[in-house]
Amino acid sequence: MKNFISLLIITFSLLIISTAESYAQCTSCPNNSTPTAFPITLASGCEAYVHYCFDCSPTGHPIAQFCMIAIPRDNACNGITINSEFFKVIREKMMEDLSSICSNVWGTPPPCSTLTRYSLEIVMTNCMEVLDHPTDPNLIIIKPCDAEPGLCSKEYEVCWNGTDWEVKVISVNFEPGECDYLPFDLDPFSLPSWCTSIGCE
């Protein structure tokens, strides 16, 4: 009986781990890219996770495609606002994380004193929605809208100045999609669901 109970506990634990890992990854990544996630601290110490797909191209043009942000329902996250500046920070953090992951493919970042630059691309949609997490009531997610989400793809040149990255936008591909532009600065916890333009700043 004791062995049976132990087996049940182990089986249940593995089920929980499997469920968590399956949702921790993007549901589908294009062109054989790889899912990953990183923590990000928002205002007031709110700890969220950004999930995206990445491809460390050996040609020196890595691509990251946004999947979602998972935000806990806790006191630290109450009152955060979702606006264009919020998503600008998400893009910057995705760029930093992608640069770190792909550094073994790129090699040493080129110094800004030379004319050499690496290019990378951050792909997001223009239309986003807030939903309850499908399996965890303690989380909400921000993800691309299902229908006609549009596109905000930015290509950057990057180099290393000795203490930090220098970044320059070299191209922008924007498609509005099917969503209205609403005043942002929204509290996602006060809304069950919305689909609106985040812009491409």
Protein Blocks (a to p, Z undefined) as FASTA:
>chain_A
ZZmmmmmmmmmmmmmmmmmmmmmpcfbdghhiacdddddddehhiacdddddddddfkop
acdddfbdcddddfklgopacdfklmmmmmmmmmmmmmmmmmmmnopaddfkbmbdcddd
ddddfbdcddddfklmkbccddddfbhnbjaddddddddehjaccdddfbdcddebjadd
ddehiafklpgbdcddebjZZ
